[in-house]
Amino acid sequence: MPGIDESLLEAMRLPGARGALVVDWISGLALGAVGEAPGDDPEATAAETAELARLALESGTLAPGGAAVPAAPVAPASSALSAAATPSDEEPPVEDLILTTADAYHLLRFVVTPFDSTVFLYLWLDRRDGNLALARIRLAEMADRLVLG
């Protein structure tokens, strides 16, 4: 089972990959980074994408059944996503996010772990050279195999 560095290197082998991060969406910190980052600042990218992740996970509109999730600041980091989990406690309320710009795709894939699901994989993909469908499938596979620790 690959760790953070191996997963990031695997993400960079995708066609059109420009950069990849593993981000803690509670703190906004990058746990690992490889390649480029928008604005040449991986820490700013991590913080800004973590904001998107929090908004998606806390959205009552996007949650299964429309149930809002408590805001992250009032929930301990170890229980933030478990509070956001579906009744089966196996899947997050949001699997991934895709943001499309004129020249790129930005993919966020949430990683489910048995202890603390506060991490996502981020991929910056060139729109001309990348394959969005393939990238989404491979990020899901990577998220399932990722070992944190």
Backbone torsions as a table, in degrees:
resi	resn	phi	psi	omega
1	MET	NA	125.5	-175.7
2	PRO	-74.8	148.1	173.9
3	GLY	-91.2	-166.5	-175.6
4	ILE	-60.8	-51.4	-176.4
5	ASP	-61.3	-43.4	-179.8
6	GLU	-64.9	-40.2	179.1
7	SER	-64.8	-40.1	179.2
8	LEU	-66.0	-41.3	177.6
9	LEU	-65.0	-37.2	176.5
10	GLU	-64.0	-40.9	178.6
11	ALA	-62.4	-36.8	-178.5
12	MET	-71.6	-14.3	176.0
13	ARG	-81.2	-7.0	177.5
14	LEU	-70.7	141.7	178.7
15	PRO	-58.4	129.3	177.6
16	GLY	84.6	1.0	-179.1
17	ALA	-65.8	129.2	178.0
18	ARG	-106.2	-33.1	179.7
19	GLY	-167.7	157.6	-180.0
20	ALA	-145.4	148.0	178.5
21	LEU	-138.2	155.0	162.9
22	VAL	-113.1	125.1	-171.3
23	VAL	-126.3	139.0	170.0
24	ASP	-86.4	115.6	-173.4
25	TRP	-76.4	-14.4	176.2
26	ILE	-76.1	-50.6	-176.2
27	SER	-89.2	-23.6	-175.9
28	GLY	80.3	14.2	-178.7
29	LEU	-92.2	142.9	174.0
30	ALA	-80.6	124.4	177.2
31	LEU	-88.6	-14.9	177.9
32	GLY	-170.9	150.4	-179.2
33	ALA	-150.2	147.2	176.5
34	VAL	-149.5	149.2	179.9
35	GLY	76.6	-155.1	-179.0
36	GLU	-86.1	167.2	171.5
37	ALA	-135.8	144.8	176.1
38	PRO	-53.8	132.9	-177.7
39	GLY	72.1	10.5	-179.3
40	ASP	57.2	28.9	-178.3
41	ASP	-136.7	93.8	-178.1
42	PRO	-62.4	-33.8	-179.9
43	GLU	-68.2	-40.3	176.7
44	ALA	-66.8	-39.8	177.4
45	THR	-61.4	-44.3	179.0
46	ALA	-60.5	-46.5	-178.8
47	ALA	-64.0	-42.7	-177.6
48	GLU	-71.5	-39.7	178.1
49	THR	-71.3	-29.9	175.4
50	ALA	-63.5	-35.7	175.5
51	GLU	-61.3	-44.7	176.9
52	LEU	-60.8	-43.5	-179.7
53	ALA	-61.3	-46.2	179.0
54	ARG	-61.0	-44.4	179.1
55	LEU	-59.6	-43.0	-179.6
56	ALA	-66.1	-44.4	-177.0
57	LEU	-71.5	-28.0	-179.4
58	GLU	-90.9	-1.9	-176.8
59	SER	-76.4	123.0	174.2
60	GLY	-68.3	-29.2	179.8
61	THR	-66.9	-38.4	-175.9
62	LEU	-89.0	-16.2	-178.1
63	ALA	-71.1	149.3	176.5
64	PRO	-57.7	131.4	-179.9
65	GLY	73.3	4.3	178.4
66	GLY	74.1	19.9	-179.5
67	ALA	-86.2	121.0	180.0
68	ALA	-69.5	149.8	179.0
69	VAL	-101.9	140.5	177.3
70	PRO	-58.1	145.6	179.3
71	ALA	-61.7	143.9	-176.2
72	ALA	-58.0	-40.6	-176.5
73	PRO	-61.0	-25.4	-179.3
74	VAL	-91.8	-10.4	179.5
75	ALA	-105.5	137.6	175.2
76	PRO	-60.3	149.1	-177.5
77	ALA	-55.8	-33.6	-176.9
78	SER	-72.9	-17.2	-178.0
79	SER	-118.1	3.7	-175.0
80	ALA	-61.3	-48.4	-179.9
81	LEU	-79.9	-29.2	177.1
82	SER	-64.2	-31.5	173.7
83	ALA	-69.1	-26.5	-178.8
84	ALA	-89.5	-6.9	-173.5
85	ALA	-71.7	156.7	176.5
86	THR	-70.1	169.9	-179.1
87	PRO	-53.7	-28.3	179.1
88	SER	-76.9	-10.7	-178.4
89	ASP	56.2	22.6	-179.8
90	GLU	-110.4	-23.1	-176.7
91	GLU	-128.3	143.5	175.8
92	PRO	-71.9	161.0	179.1
93	PRO	-64.4	-25.7	177.4
94	VAL	-126.5	127.1	179.8
95	GLU	-81.1	-48.2	-179.3
96	ASP	-153.9	164.9	176.2
97	LEU	-125.8	142.8	176.5
98	ILE	-129.3	121.6	176.5
99	LEU	-113.3	126.2	-177.6
100	THR	-108.8	129.1	174.1
101	THR	-117.3	179.9	-177.1
102	ALA	-59.7	-31.4	-175.4
103	ASP	-125.2	3.0	-174.8
104	ALA	-153.4	163.4	168.6
105	TYR	-114.9	141.3	174.9
106	HIS	-120.0	115.2	-177.2
107	LEU	-111.5	133.7	173.7
108	LEU	-120.5	123.2	179.2
109	ARG	-121.2	119.6	-178.4
110	PHE	-74.2	139.8	-179.4
111	VAL	-104.0	123.1	178.7
112	VAL	-95.6	125.9	177.8
113	THR	-126.7	157.6	-178.1
114	PRO	-70.3	-20.5	-173.4
115	PHE	-106.8	-36.3	-170.0
116	ASP	-166.4	97.2	-174.9
117	SER	-94.0	74.7	-179.0
118	THR	-120.0	23.0	-173.0
119	VAL	-124.0	147.7	171.4
120	PHE	-138.3	155.7	172.5
121	LEU	-92.2	136.1	177.3
122	TYR	-119.2	133.7	177.5
123	LEU	-129.9	129.5	174.4
124	TRP	-101.7	115.5	-171.5
125	LEU	-120.4	127.4	176.2
126	ASP	-64.9	132.5	-175.1
127	ARG	-71.6	-32.4	179.5
128	ARG	-70.9	-44.3	-172.3
129	ASP	-98.1	-16.7	-174.7
130	GLY	-86.7	160.5	175.9
131	ASN	-119.6	103.4	-174.5
132	LEU	-59.7	-44.6	-178.6
133	ALA	-62.8	-45.9	178.5
134	LEU	-62.5	-44.8	-179.8
135	ALA	-60.7	-41.1	-180.0
136	ARG	-64.8	-43.0	178.9
137	ILE	-63.9	-47.0	-177.9
138	ARG	-66.8	-37.4	176.9
139	LEU	-63.5	-38.6	177.6
140	ALA	-62.4	-43.6	178.3
141	GLU	-62.9	-43.4	179.6
142	MET	-63.3	-42.9	-179.6
143	ALA	-62.0	-37.9	179.3
144	ASP	-67.2	-31.4	-176.6
145	ARG	-95.1	-15.2	-172.9
146	LEU	-60.9	131.6	176.1
147	VAL	-110.8	122.5	179.0
148	LEU	-101.2	144.8	175.5
149	GLY	133.6	NA	NA
